[in-house]
Amino acid sequence: MTIEPIKEKLDDKISKLNSTRVYKKVTPRYDLSWYIKWVSSMFIIFAMATASADMYPYNLFLQFIGLVGWLVVGMLWHDRALIFLNAFGIAIILTGIMNYLI
């Protein structure tokens, strides 16, 4: 069994379809949402590292910052899945933070 290499580019395939309903989704680059999503991703990665190193409660605060950033990105992109996921994540992490503080 041999896998054939892709000879046709995506743009060419889309133009052949001759449809207004087919388009490429492009994530914005170098705008406000781009910076927020990368900084928030770094916070979440650091939060995972602190969680694995058992650095409680620092992991909760780092996760909270990362989730808030991704919630903002979801709002900027009007992406309901990101908004839904990160809003619930914030509620869960806030519960952990409140349990730690009280």
N, CA, C and O atoms as a MOPAC input file, in Angstrom:
PM7 MOZYME 1SCF
protein

 N      0.85200 1    -1.17400 1     0.00000 1
 C      0.00000 1     0.00000 1     0.00000 1
 C      0.89500 1     1.23300 1     0.00000 1
 O      1.75800 1     1.38300 1     0.86600 1
 N      0.68900 1     2.10400 1    -0.96400 1
 C      1.47800 1     3.31800 1    -1.10100 1
 C      0.58500 1     4.52500 1    -0.89000 1
 O     -0.52700 1     4.58900 1    -1.41400 1
 N      1.08000 1     5.47300 1    -0.12300 1
 C      0.32500 1     6.70700 1     0.09300 1
 C      0.75000 1     7.71300 1    -0.96000 1
 O      1.93000 1     8.03600 1    -1.09500 1
 N     -0.23000 1     8.20200 1    -1.70000 1
 C      0.04200 1     9.17900 1    -2.74500 1
 C      0.26200 1    10.55700 1    -2.12700 1
 O     -0.48600 1    10.95200 1    -1.23200 1
 N      1.26300 1    11.28900 1    -2.58100 1
 C      1.46100 1    12.64500 1    -2.07200 1
 C      0.35000 1    13.56700 1    -2.56300 1
 O     -0.21800 1    13.36000 1    -3.63600 1
 N      0.05700 1    14.56700 1    -1.77800 1
 C     -0.97500 1    15.53400 1    -2.15200 1
 C     -0.39100 1    16.46400 1    -3.19800 1
 O      0.59600 1    17.15700 1    -2.95300 1
 N     -1.01700 1    16.46900 1    -4.37100 1
 C     -0.50300 1    17.26800 1    -5.46800 1
 C     -1.24600 1    18.59600 1    -5.61100 1
 O     -0.73100 1    19.55400 1    -6.18600 1
 N     -2.45700 1    18.63000 1    -5.07900 1
 C     -3.28600 1    19.81500 1    -5.25700 1
 C     -3.35600 1    20.59000 1    -3.94100 1
 O     -3.52500 1    20.00100 1    -2.87300 1
 N     -3.22700 1    21.89600 1    -4.02600 1
 C     -3.28100 1    22.73300 1    -2.84100 1
 C     -4.73700 1    22.94000 1    -2.41200 1
 O     -5.66100 1    22.82000 1    -3.21600 1
 N     -4.91400 1    23.25100 1    -1.14100 1
 C     -6.25000 1    23.45600 1    -0.60000 1
 C     -6.96600 1    24.60100 1    -1.30500 1
 O     -8.15400 1    24.49000 1    -1.60900 1
 N     -6.27100 1    25.68400 1    -1.56600 1
 C     -6.88600 1    26.81700 1    -2.26800 1
 C     -7.41500 1    26.41200 1    -3.63800 1
 O     -8.47300 1    26.87700 1    -4.06100 1
 N     -6.67900 1    25.54400 1    -4.33300 1
 C     -7.11900 1    25.08300 1    -5.64800 1
 C     -8.37900 1    24.23100 1    -5.53300 1
 O     -9.29800 1    24.35800 1    -6.34200 1
 N     -8.41500 1    23.36300 1    -4.52400 1
 C     -9.59800 1    22.52700 1    -4.31300 1
 C    -10.83000 1    23.36700 1    -4.00100 1
 O    -11.92200 1    23.09200 1    -4.49800 1
 N    -10.64500 1    24.39400 1    -3.17200 1
 C    -11.76700 1    25.26800 1    -2.80800 1
 C    -12.26500 1    26.03000 1    -4.02300 1
 O    -13.47400 1    26.15700 1    -4.21800 1
 N    -11.35900 1    26.53500 1    -4.83900 1
 C    -11.79100 1    27.29200 1    -6.02300 1
 C    -12.48900 1    26.39100 1    -7.03400 1
 O    -13.37300 1    26.86200 1    -7.74900 1
 N    -12.12400 1    25.11400 1    -7.12000 1
 C    -12.79400 1    24.18000 1    -8.02300 1
 C    -14.23800 1    23.91200 1    -7.60200 1
 O    -15.10200 1    23.66400 1    -8.44300 1
 N    -14.49200 1    23.96400 1    -6.29500 1
 C    -15.84500 1    23.73100 1    -5.80400 1
 C    -16.80300 1    24.83900 1    -6.22000 1
 O    -18.01000 1    24.61400 1    -6.31300 1
 N    -16.27800 1    26.02300 1    -6.46700 1
 C    -17.07300 1    27.15200 1    -6.91000 1
 C    -18.27300 1    27.38200 1    -5.98400 1
 O    -19.40700 1    27.52400 1    -6.44100 1
 N    -18.00600 1    27.41500 1    -4.70300 1
 C    -19.05700 1    27.59600 1    -3.71200 1
 C    -18.69100 1    28.74400 1    -2.78500 1
 O    -17.52100 1    28.95000 1    -2.46700 1
 N    -19.70600 1    29.49000 1    -2.35600 1
 C    -19.45800 1    30.57200 1    -1.40600 1
 C    -19.50200 1    30.06500 1     0.02800 1
 O    -19.16900 1    30.80200 1     0.95600 1
 N    -19.91100 1    28.81100 1     0.21900 1
 C    -20.01800 1    28.26100 1     1.56600 1
 C    -18.72100 1    27.62900 1     2.05100 1
 O    -18.58100 1    27.36700 1     3.24600 1
 N    -17.78600 1    27.38200 1     1.17300 1
 C    -16.52900 1    26.73500 1     1.54800 1
 C    -15.44600 1    27.80000 1     1.65400 1
 O    -15.23000 1    28.58000 1     0.72600 1
 N    -14.77000 1    27.82000 1     2.79700 1
 C    -13.67800 1    28.76400 1     2.98600 1
 C    -12.69600 1    28.20200 1     3.99200 1
 O    -13.02400 1    27.32200 1     4.78800 1
 N    -11.48400 1    28.73000 1     3.93900 1
 C    -10.46600 1    28.32100 1     4.89900 1
 C    -10.63100 1    29.14400 1     6.15600 1
 O    -10.83400 1    30.35600 1     6.09200 1
 N    -10.54500 1    28.48500 1     7.30300 1
 C    -10.55100 1    29.21800 1     8.56700 1
 C     -9.12200 1    29.62500 1     8.87100 1
 O     -8.20900 1    28.79900 1     8.85500 1
 N     -8.94100 1    30.88500 1     9.14400 1
 C     -7.61600 1    31.40200 1     9.42800 1
 C     -7.63500 1    32.00900 1    10.82500 1
 O     -8.44000 1    32.89300 1    11.11800 1
 N     -6.75100 1    31.53100 1    11.67300 1
 C     -6.62000 1    32.09600 1    13.00400 1
 C     -5.85400 1    33.40600 1    12.90800 1
 O     -4.83000 1    33.47600 1    12.22900 1
 N     -6.34200 1    34.45000 1    13.58200 1
 C     -5.64100 1    35.74400 1    13.50700 1
 C     -4.20100 1    35.64900 1    14.00400 1
 O     -3.90100 1    34.89200 1    14.92700 1
 N     -3.31800 1    36.42600 1    13.38200 1
 C     -1.91300 1    36.46100 1    13.79400 1
 C     -1.51700 1    37.87800 1    14.15100 1
 O     -1.85300 1    38.84000 1    13.46100 1
 N     -0.78700 1    37.97400 1    15.26100 1
 C     -0.18800 1    39.22100 1    15.71800 1
 C     -1.21100 1    40.31500 1    16.05100 1
 O     -0.89000 1    41.50200 1    16.01000 1
 N     -2.41800 1    39.91600 1    16.37400 1
 C     -3.36500 1    40.87300 1    16.92500 1
 C     -3.45400 1    40.63700 1    18.42800 1
 O     -2.70300 1    39.82200 1    18.96300 1
 N     -4.34200 1    41.32200 1    19.11000 1
 C     -4.45000 1    41.20800 1    20.55900 1
 C     -4.72800 1    39.76700 1    20.98700 1
 O     -4.12700 1    39.28300 1    21.94600 1
 N     -5.62800 1    39.07900 1    20.29000 1
 C     -5.98600 1    37.70900 1    20.67600 1
 C     -4.80200 1    36.75500 1    20.52700 1
 O     -4.67200 1    35.80600 1    21.30100 1
 N     -3.94600 1    36.99700 1    19.54900 1
 C     -2.78100 1    36.13600 1    19.33900 1
 C     -1.84700 1    36.19600 1    20.54300 1
 O     -1.37000 1    35.16600 1    21.01800 1
 N     -1.58900 1    37.40500 1    21.03300 1
 C     -0.71000 1    37.56200 1    22.19200 1
 C     -1.34500 1    36.98700 1    23.45300 1
 O     -0.67400 1    36.32100 1    24.24300 1
 N     -2.63300 1    37.24300 1    23.64000 1
 C     -3.31700 1    36.73100 1    24.83200 1
 C     -3.30700 1    35.20600 1    24.84200 1
 O     -3.04600 1    34.59600 1    25.87900 1
 N     -3.58900 1    34.58400 1    23.69500 1
 C     -3.65500 1    33.11600 1    23.68800 1
 C     -2.29800 1    32.48600 1    23.97300 1
 O     -2.23300 1    31.45200 1    24.63800 1
 N     -1.20300 1    33.08900 1    23.47900 1
 C      0.10800 1    32.50700 1    23.73900 1
 C      0.56200 1    32.73200 1    25.17000 1
 O      1.14700 1    31.83500 1    25.77800 1
 N      0.30700 1    33.89800 1    25.71200 1
 C      0.66400 1    34.15300 1    27.10800 1
 C     -0.16900 1    33.24400 1    28.02300 1
 O      0.35500 1    32.66500 1    28.97400 1
 N     -1.46600 1    33.12500 1    27.72800 1
 C     -2.34000 1    32.25500 1    28.52300 1
 C     -1.91500 1    30.80000 1    28.42200 1
 O     -1.97100 1    30.06900 1    29.41100 1
 N     -1.49600 1    30.37700 1    27.25300 1
 C     -1.01100 1    29.00500 1    27.08500 1
 C      0.23800 1    28.75700 1    27.92700 1
 O      0.39500 1    27.68500 1    28.51100 1
 N      1.12500 1    29.75000 1    27.98600 1
 C      2.32500 1    29.61800 1    28.81900 1
 C      1.94400 1    29.50600 1    30.29600 1
 O      2.53100 1    28.71000 1    31.02900 1
 N      0.96300 1    30.30000 1    30.73800 1
 C      0.51200 1    30.20200 1    32.12400 1
 C     -0.03800 1    28.81300 1    32.41700 1
 O      0.22400 1    28.25900 1    33.48500 1
 N     -0.79200 1    28.24600 1    31.49100 1
 C     -1.36400 1    26.91600 1    31.70700 1
 C     -0.25700 1    25.85700 1    31.72700 1
 O     -0.32100 1    24.91500 1    32.51700 1
 N      0.74500 1    26.00300 1    30.87600 1
 C      1.86500 1    25.05500 1    30.89300 1
 C      2.62400 1    25.14900 1    32.21600 1
 O      2.98100 1    24.12800 1    32.80400 1
 N      2.87000 1    26.37500 1    32.68300 1
 C      3.52700 1    26.53800 1    33.97800 1
 C      2.66400 1    25.98000 1    35.09900 1
 O      3.18400 1    25.41700 1    36.06200 1
 N      1.34800 1    26.13300 1    34.98000 1
 C      0.43700 1    25.58300 1    35.98700 1
 C      0.52300 1    24.06400 1    36.01600 1
 O      0.50200 1    23.46400 1    37.09100 1
 N      0.61800 1    23.44000 1    34.85300 1
 C      0.75900 1    21.98200 1    34.81000 1
 C      2.08500 1    21.55600 1    35.44800 1
 O      2.14900 1    20.55600 1    36.16300 1
 N      3.14200 1    22.33100 1    35.17900 1
 C      4.44400 1    22.00400 1    35.76900 1
 C      4.40500 1    22.14300 1    37.28600 1
 O      4.95100 1    21.30200 1    38.00000 1
 N      3.76700 1    23.19400 1    37.78000 1
 C      3.68400 1    23.36600 1    39.23500 1
 C      2.78000 1    22.31600 1    39.87200 1
 O      3.01200 1    21.90500 1    41.00900 1
 N      1.75700 1    21.88400 1    39.15000 1
 C      0.89400 1    20.82200 1    39.68200 1
 C      1.66800 1    19.51400 1    39.77700 1
 O      1.52600 1    18.77700 1    40.75200 1
 N      2.48300 1    19.22500 1    38.77200 1
 C      3.25400 1    17.97700 1    38.80600 1
 C      4.35700 1    18.02200 1    39.85100 1
 O      4.79000 1    16.98100 1    40.34500 1
 N      4.81800 1    19.23200 1    40.19200 1
 C      5.83600 1    19.38700 1    41.22600 1
 C      5.20700 1    19.55400 1    42.60800 1
 O      5.90100 1    19.82400 1    43.58800 1
 N      3.89700 1    19.39300 1    42.67200 1
 C      3.13700 1    19.48500 1    43.91900 1
 C      3.34300 1    20.84000 1    44.59200 1
 O      3.59000 1    20.91800 1    45.79600 1
 N      3.23700 1    21.89900 1    43.80200 1
 C      3.40500 1    23.26300 1    44.31200 1
 C      2.04500 1    23.92500 1    44.50700 1
 O      1.73800 1    24.95700 1    43.91100 1
 N      1.24200 1    23.29700 1    45.36100 1
 C     -0.07900 1    23.80700 1    45.68800 1
 C      0.08400 1    25.00900 1    46.59500 1
 O      0.91400 1    24.92300 1    47.50000 1
 N     -0.60200 1    26.09100 1    46.45100 1
 C     -1.70000 1    26.47900 1    45.58500 1
 C     -1.26700 1    27.27100 1    44.35600 1
 O     -2.11600 1    27.79100 1    43.63200 1
 N      0.05500 1    27.37400 1    44.10400 1
 C      0.51300 1    28.17700 1    42.96400 1
 C     -0.08700 1    27.70100 1    41.65400 1
 O     -0.38300 1    28.50300 1    40.76900 1
 N     -0.26300 1    26.39800 1    41.53600 1
 C     -0.84300 1    25.86700 1    40.30100 1
 C     -2.25800 1    26.39400 1    40.08000 1
 O     -2.65600 1    26.63800 1    38.94100 1
 N     -3.01600 1    26.56900 1    41.15500 1
 C     -4.38600 1    27.08300 1    41.01600 1
 C     -4.39400 1    28.50800 1    40.46800 1
 O     -5.19100 1    28.83900 1    39.59000 1
 N     -3.51200 1    29.33700 1    40.98500 1
 C     -3.47800 1    30.72800 1    40.54600 1
 C     -2.99500 1    30.84600 1    39.09800 1
 O     -3.51100 1    31.66100 1    38.33300 1
 N     -2.01400 1    30.03900 1    38.73000 1
 C     -1.54400 1    30.04800 1    37.34000 1
 C     -2.61700 1    29.54000 1    36.38600 1
 O     -2.80000 1    30.09400 1    35.30200 1
 N     -3.32700 1    28.48500 1    36.79000 1
 C     -4.42200 1    27.98300 1    35.96000 1
 C     -5.50300 1    29.03900 1    35.79700 1
 O     -6.04400 1    29.22800 1    34.70700 1
 N     -5.81200 1    29.72200 1    36.88600 1
 C     -6.84500 1    30.75700 1    36.84200 1
 C     -6.48800 1    31.84300 1    35.83200 1
 O     -7.32700 1    32.24400 1    35.02600 1
 N     -5.24900 1    32.31700 1    35.87300 1
 C     -4.80800 1    33.36100 1    34.93800 1
 C     -4.89200 1    32.85800 1    33.49200 1
 O     -5.37000 1    33.57200 1    32.61100 1
 N     -4.42800 1    31.63100 1    33.25500 1
 C     -4.48500 1    31.06200 1    31.90400 1
 C     -5.90500 1    30.89800 1    31.40300 1
 O     -6.19100 1    31.17900 1    30.23900 1
 N     -6.79900 1    30.44500 1    32.27200 1
 C     -8.19200 1    30.25800 1    31.86800 1
 C     -8.88500 1    31.58500 1    31.59200 1
 O     -9.68400 1    31.68900 1    30.66200 1
 N     -8.58300 1    32.59100 1    32.39100 1
 C     -9.17400 1    33.91500 1    32.13600 1
 C     -8.69800 1    34.43800 1    30.77700 1
 O     -9.48300 1    34.99700 1    30.01200 1
 N     -7.42100 1    34.25200 1    30.48900 1
 C     -6.91100 1    34.67500 1    29.18300 1
 C     -7.60400 1    33.97300 1    28.03800 1
 O     -7.97900 1    34.60800 1    27.05300 1
 N     -7.77700 1    32.66600 1    28.15700 1
 C     -8.45100 1    31.92700 1    27.09200 1
 C     -9.93600 1    32.27100 1    27.00800 1
 O    -10.52300 1    32.20500 1    25.92800 1
 N    -10.54800 1    32.63700 1    28.12900 1
 C    -11.93400 1    33.10600 1    28.08000 1
 C    -12.02600 1    34.40100 1    27.28300 1
 O    -12.94800 1    34.58600 1    26.48800 1
 N    -11.07000 1    35.29200 1    27.49800 1
 C    -11.03400 1    36.54700 1    26.73300 1
 C    -10.84700 1    36.25400 1    25.24300 1
 O    -11.50300 1    36.86900 1    24.40200 1
 N     -9.96400 1    35.32700 1    24.92000 1
 C     -9.75500 1    34.95700 1    23.51100 1
 C    -11.04600 1    34.40100 1    22.91100 1
 O    -11.41300 1    34.75000 1    21.78900 1
 N    -11.73100 1    33.53900 1    23.65800 1
 C    -13.00500 1    33.00300 1    23.18100 1
 C    -14.01800 1    34.10200 1    22.91200 1
 O    -14.77000 1    34.03600 1    21.94000 1
 N    -14.03800 1    35.11800 1    23.77600 1
 C    -14.95600 1    36.23900 1    23.55300 1
 C    -14.55100 1    37.06800 1    22.33600 1
 O    -15.40500 1    37.50200 1    21.56300 1
 N    -13.24700 1    37.28400 1    22.17000 1
 C    -12.78400 1    38.04100 1    21.00300 1
 C    -13.08500 1    37.31600 1    19.69800 1
 O    -13.39600 1    37.94600 1    18.68700 1
 N    -12.99100 1    35.98400 1    19.72500 1
 C    -13.22900 1    35.17900 1    18.53000 1
 C    -14.69700 1    34.78600 1    18.37000 1
 O    -15.06900 1    34.20200 1    17.35200 1
 N    -15.53500 1    35.09600 1    19.35800 1
 C    -16.94200 1    34.68200 1    19.36300 1
 C    -17.05100 1    33.16200 1    19.24800 1
 O    -17.90200 1    32.64200 1    18.52600 1
 N    -16.18400 1    32.46500 1    19.96200 1
 C    -16.13100 1    31.00800 1    19.93000 1
 C    -16.81100 1    30.46500 1    21.18600 1
 O    -16.25400 1    30.51700 1    22.28200 1
 N    -18.01400 1    29.94900 1    21.00700 1
 C    -18.80900 1    29.48800 1    22.14900 1
 C    -18.16100 1    28.34100 1    22.89800 1
 O    -18.27700 1    28.25500 1    24.12100 1
 N    -17.48600 1    27.46400 1    22.18600 1
 C    -16.84400 1    26.32200 1    22.84600 1
 C    -15.74100 1    26.79500 1    23.79400 1
 O    -15.63300 1    26.29700 1    24.91500 1
 N    -14.92800 1    27.74500 1    23.35500 1
 C    -13.88200 1    28.28100 1    24.23200 1
 C    -14.48000 1    29.02400 1    25.42300 1
 O    -13.99400 1    28.90400 1    26.54800 1
 N    -15.52700 1    29.78400 1    25.17100 1
 C    -16.18200 1    30.51200 1    26.26200 1
 C    -16.75000 1    29.53400 1    27.28300 1
 O    -16.54000 1    29.69200 1    28.48500 1
 N    -17.46500 1    28.53200 1    26.80400 1
 C    -18.10000 1    27.54200 1    27.67900 1
 C    -17.05400 1    26.78800 1    28.49600 1
 O    -17.17800 1    26.68400 1    29.71600 1
 N    -16.03400 1    26.26500 1    27.83400 1
 C    -15.00100 1    25.47300 1    28.50000 1
 C    -14.26800 1    26.27800 1    29.56500 1
 O    -14.09400 1    25.81000 1    30.69000 1
 N    -13.84400 1    27.47400 1    29.21900 1
 C    -13.03800 1    28.26000 1    30.13600 1
 C    -13.86700 1    28.90100 1    31.24300 1
 O    -13.35400 1    29.11300 1    32.34200 1
 N    -15.12600 1    29.21300 1    30.98400 1
 C    -15.99200 1    29.72600 1    32.04900 1
 C    -16.19200 1    28.65700 1    33.12200 1
 O    -16.11500 1    28.95600 1    34.31400 1
 N    -16.44700 1    27.42100 1    32.71300 1
 C    -16.58700 1    26.33700 1    33.68600 1
 C    -15.25400 1    26.03200 1    34.36500 1
 O    -15.22200 1    25.72900 1    35.55700 1
 N    -14.16000 1    26.10900 1    33.61900 1
 C    -12.84300 1    25.90000 1    34.21800 1
 C    -12.54700 1    26.94000 1    35.28500 1
 O    -12.00000 1    26.61600 1    36.33900 1
 N    -12.90800 1    28.19000 1    35.01400 1
 C    -12.71400 1    29.25700 1    35.99600 1
 C    -13.53300 1    28.97700 1    37.24900 1
 O    -13.04400 1    29.15100 1    38.36500 1
 N    -14.78300 1    28.54100 1    37.06500 1
 C    -15.63100 1    28.23400 1    38.22600 1
 C    -15.02500 1    27.10900 1    39.06300 1
 O    -15.04500 1    27.17200 1    40.29200 1
 N    -14.49200 1    26.09300 1    38.41100 1
 C    -13.88700 1    24.96400 1    39.12400 1
 C    -12.62600 1    25.40800 1    39.87200 1
 O    -12.43900 1    25.06400 1    41.03900 1
 N    -11.76700 1    26.16900 1    39.19800 1
 C    -10.53400 1    26.62600 1    39.83300 1
 C    -10.83200 1    27.61000 1    40.96300 1
 O    -10.16400 1    27.59100 1    41.99700 1
 N    -11.83600 1    28.47300 1    40.76700 1
 C    -12.21000 1    29.39700 1    41.84100 1
 C    -12.69400 1    28.65100 1    43.07400 1
 O    -12.44700 1    29.07900 1    44.20200 1
 N    -13.38300 1    27.53400 1    42.86300 1
 C    -13.79800 1    26.69600 1    44.00000 1
 C    -12.56600 1    26.20800 1    44.76500 1
 O    -12.54600 1    26.23900 1    45.99500 1
 N    -11.54700 1    25.76200 1    44.04100 1
 C    -10.31900 1    25.30600 1    44.68500 1
 C     -9.59900 1    26.43400 1    45.40600 1
 O     -9.07100 1    26.24100 1    46.50100 1
 N     -9.57800 1    27.62100 1    44.78800 1
 C     -8.93200 1    28.77300 1    45.42300 1
 C     -9.68100 1    29.16600 1    46.68900 1
 O     -9.06100 1    29.44800 1    47.71400 1
 N    -10.99800 1    29.18500 1    46.62500 1
 C    -11.80500 1    29.54300 1    47.80700 1
 C    -11.61000 1    28.51300 1    48.91500 1
 O    -11.52100 1    28.87700 1    50.08800 1
 N    -11.54300 1    27.23900 1    48.55800 1
 C    -11.29100 1    26.20200 1    49.57900 1
 C     -9.92800 1    26.39200 1    50.23200 1
 O     -9.77000 1    26.13700 1    51.42600 1
 N     -8.95400 1    26.83400 1    49.46400 1
 C     -7.62700 1    27.06800 1    50.02200 1
 C     -7.62200 1    28.28400 1    50.94400 1
 O     -7.00800 1    28.25600 1    52.01100 1
 N     -8.30500 1    29.34600 1    50.53500 1
 C     -8.28300 1    30.59700 1    51.29700 1
 C     -9.15800 1    30.55600 1    52.54300 1
 O     -8.86800 1    31.24000 1    53.52500 1
 N    -10.20900 1    29.77400 1    52.51300 1
 C    -11.15200 1    29.75800 1    53.65500 1
 C    -10.88600 1    28.56300 1    54.55300 1
 O    -11.57400 1    28.38100 1    55.55800 1

